[in-house]
């Protein structure tokens, strides 16, 4: 599941950059968020490769990337709480995947360590 999720994220971020260039995330007024989302075009594939190779670093990196990604998406879209709370439902898939990654972080680490 980790691999599928990070491959999907890789495709999304790479396609965003191909389509809109470096300004793909200009809708986010915070420049650090824009930079982070651009950086996911490198981080997501890196995590996917490390996870595919069953490398323990990939599991920890997956957790760090997902915690940061979920936080960045919720922070960057917090205006939806006032503008249109129903739009927050679009953050459900990334939130659920983020919770999945974090929930299985330690069990997966233990399994790989054996």
C-alpha positions as CSV (number, residue, x, y, z in Angstrom):
1,X,0.0,0.0,0.0
2,X,2.9,2.4,0.8
3,X,4.3,1.8,-2.7
4,X,0.9,2.4,-4.4
5,X,0.3,5.6,-2.5
6,X,3.7,7.1,-3.1
7,X,3.6,6.2,-6.8
8,X,0.2,7.9,-7.1
9,X,1.6,10.9,-5.3
10,X,4.7,10.9,-7.6
11,X,2.5,11.0,-10.7
12,X,0.3,13.8,-9.3
13,X,3.2,16.1,-8.4
14,X,5.2,15.4,-11.6
15,X,2.1,15.9,-13.8
16,X,1.3,19.2,-11.9
17,X,4.9,20.4,-12.7
18,X,4.8,19.3,-16.3
19,X,1.4,21.0,-16.8
20,X,2.0,24.3,-14.8
21,X,5.8,24.4,-14.3
22,X,7.4,25.8,-11.1
23,X,4.2,27.8,-10.4
24,X,2.0,24.7,-10.2
25,X,1.2,25.4,-6.6
26,X,0.8,29.2,-6.8
27,X,-2.7,28.9,-5.4
28,X,-1.0,28.4,-2.0
29,X,0.0,31.9,-0.8
30,X,2.7,30.5,1.5
31,X,5.9,30.2,-0.5
32,X,7.2,27.4,1.8
33,X,4.2,25.3,1.0
34,X,4.7,25.9,-2.7
35,X,8.3,24.8,-2.4
36,X,7.3,21.7,-0.4
37,X,4.7,20.6,-2.9
38,X,7.3,21.1,-5.7
39,X,9.7,19.1,-3.7
40,X,7.3,16.2,-3.5
41,X,8.0,15.5,-7.1
42,X,11.4,14.3,-5.9
43,X,10.5,13.0,-2.4
44,X,7.5,10.8,-3.4
45,X,9.5,8.9,-6.0
46,X,12.4,8.6,-3.6
47,X,10.2,7.1,-1.0
48,X,8.6,4.7,-3.6
49,X,12.1,3.4,-4.6
50,X,13.3,3.0,-1.0
51,X,10.0,1.2,-0.1
52,X,10.2,-1.0,-3.2
53,X,13.8,-2.0,-2.1
54,X,12.4,-2.7,1.4
55,X,14.9,-0.2,2.9
56,X,14.2,0.8,6.5
57,X,15.0,4.4,5.6
58,X,12.2,4.4,3.1
59,X,9.7,3.6,5.9
60,X,10.8,6.4,8.1
61,X,11.0,8.8,5.2
62,X,7.4,7.7,4.2
63,X,6.2,8.7,7.7
64,X,8.0,12.0,7.7
65,X,6.7,12.9,4.2
66,X,3.1,12.0,4.9
67,X,2.9,13.8,8.2
68,X,4.3,16.9,6.5
69,X,2.2,16.5,3.4
70,X,-1.1,16.1,5.4
71,X,-0.2,19.0,7.6
72,X,0.7,21.2,4.6
73,X,-2.5,20.3,2.7
74,X,-4.7,21.0,5.7
75,X,-2.8,24.2,6.6
76,X,-2.8,25.4,3.0
77,X,-6.5,24.8,2.6
78,X,-7.7,25.9,6.0
79,X,-9.6,28.8,4.4
80,X,-12.1,26.1,3.2
81,X,-13.4,26.0,6.8
82,X,-15.0,29.3,6.2
83,X,-15.4,29.4,2.4
84,X,-16.8,25.9,1.8
85,X,-16.3,23.3,4.5
86,X,-17.6,20.5,2.2
87,X,-14.4,21.0,0.1
88,X,-12.4,19.6,3.0
89,X,-13.7,16.2,2.0
90,X,-11.3,16.3,-0.9
91,X,-8.5,16.1,1.7
92,X,-9.9,12.7,3.0
93,X,-7.8,10.4,0.7
94,X,-4.5,12.0,1.6
95,X,-5.5,12.2,5.3
96,X,-6.5,8.5,5.4
97,X,-3.4,7.4,3.6
98,X,-1.3,9.6,6.0
99,X,-2.9,7.9,9.0
100,X,-2.3,4.5,7.4
101,X,1.4,5.2,6.9
102,X,1.8,6.4,10.4
103,X,-0.2,3.6,11.9
104,X,1.9,0.9,10.2
105,X,5.3,2.7,10.6
106,X,6.5,0.8,13.6
107,X,5.0,-2.6,12.8
108,X,6.5,-2.4,9.3
109,X,9.9,-1.3,10.7
110,X,9.9,-4.3,13.0
111,X,9.0,-6.7,10.2
112,X,11.7,-5.3,7.9
113,X,14.3,-5.5,10.7
114,X,13.7,-9.2,11.1
